[in-house]
């Protein structure tokens, strides 16, 4: 069984070696003249205001929860819908339980106001 993964392992080794070689060549042959201005954090051409580590509003967390919920739905629903006839009733019941848990997440996001545009 491991012989099936040998081409993937070879490709992984080759890409890692090529990436290291490219980084090394870029560092040694390319111009590298750091100045204090070049080493400053870049924020769309604006001077950074305040510390880099600050508290973010809960809205960002809720958007991340929604992204994960919708991403999981697409990832599991499409293969399930394609193979529903072969899977049978037990898989349908398992998917129903899965949908119930996803809807709990949707309800949580809805109650927190993540679905409302401002």
C-alpha positions in Angstrom: 0.0 0.0 0.0 2.9 2.4 0.7 4.1 2.0 -2.9 0.9 4.0 -4.0 2.1 7.0 -2.0 5.7 6.8 -3.3 5.1 9.3 -6.2 3.5 11.7 -3.8 6.5 11.5 -1.4 8.9 12.0 -4.3 6.9 15.0 -5.5 7.0 16.4 -1.9 10.7 16.0 -1.7 11.3 17.5 -5.1 9.1 20.6 -4.4 10.8 21.1 -1.0 14.3 21.0 -2.5 13.3 23.3 -5.3 11.8 25.8 -2.8 14.9 25.8 -0.7 17.1 26.2 -3.7 15.1 29.2 -5.0 15.1 30.8 -1.6 18.9 30.3 -1.3 19.6 31.7 -4.8 17.3 34.7 -4.2 18.9 35.5 -0.9 22.5 35.2 -2.2 22.2 36.7 -5.7 19.4 39.2 -5.1 19.8 42.7 -3.7 19.3 42.9 0.0 19.7 46.4 1.5 17.4 46.6 4.6 16.7 50.0 5.9 14.6 51.1 8.8 11.9 52.3 6.4 11.8 49.0 4.5 11.6 47.0 7.7 8.5 48.9 9.0 5.2 47.1 8.9 3.2 47.9 5.7 -0.4 48.8 6.0 -1.7 50.0 2.6 0.8 52.8 2.5 -0.5 54.3 5.7 1.5 54.8 8.9 0.5 52.1 11.3 -1.7 53.4 14.1 -1.6 51.6 17.5 -0.2 48.3 18.4 -0.3 45.3 16.1 -1.9 43.1 18.7 -5.2 44.5 19.6 -8.6 43.1 20.4 -10.9 42.4 17.5 -14.7 42.7 17.7 -16.8 39.5 18.1 -18.1 40.1 14.5 -14.8 38.6 13.1 -15.3 35.5 15.2 -18.9 35.1 14.0 -17.9 35.4 10.4 -15.3 32.7 10.9 -17.9 30.5 12.4 -20.2 31.1 9.5 -17.4 30.3 7.0 -16.6 27.0 8.7 -20.3 26.1 8.9 -20.9 26.7 5.2 -17.6 25.2 4.2 -18.4 22.0 6.1 -21.9 21.9 4.5 -20.5 22.0 1.0 -17.7 19.5 1.8 -20.1 16.9 3.2 -23.4 17.5 1.4 -22.1 17.2 -2.2 -20.5 13.7 -1.9 -23.5 12.6 0.2 -25.9 13.7 -2.4 -24.0 11.9 -5.1 -23.8 8.6 -3.3 -27.1 8.7 -1.4 -28.7 5.6 -3.2 -25.7 3.4 -2.5 -25.3 4.5 1.2 -28.8 3.6 2.3 -31.1 4.6 5.2 -28.4 4.5 7.9 -26.4 7.1 6.1 -29.5 9.3 5.7 -30.1 9.1 9.5 -26.4 10.0 10.1 -26.7 13.0 7.8 -29.9 14.1 9.5 -28.0 14.2 12.8 -25.2 16.1 11.1 -27.7 18.6 9.7 -29.2 19.1 13.2 -25.7 20.0 14.6 -25.1 22.4 11.7 -28.5 24.0 12.3 -27.5 24.6 15.9 -24.5 26.5 14.7 -26.6 28.5 12.3 -29.1 29.3 15.0 -26.2 30.4 17.3 -24.8 32.7 14.5 -28.3 34.1 13.8 -29.0 34.9 17.4 -25.6 36.7 17.7 -26.5 38.8 14.7 -23.8 37.5 12.3 -26.3 37.3 9.5 -27.2 40.9 9.6 -25.5 43.5 7.4 -24.6 46.9 8.8 
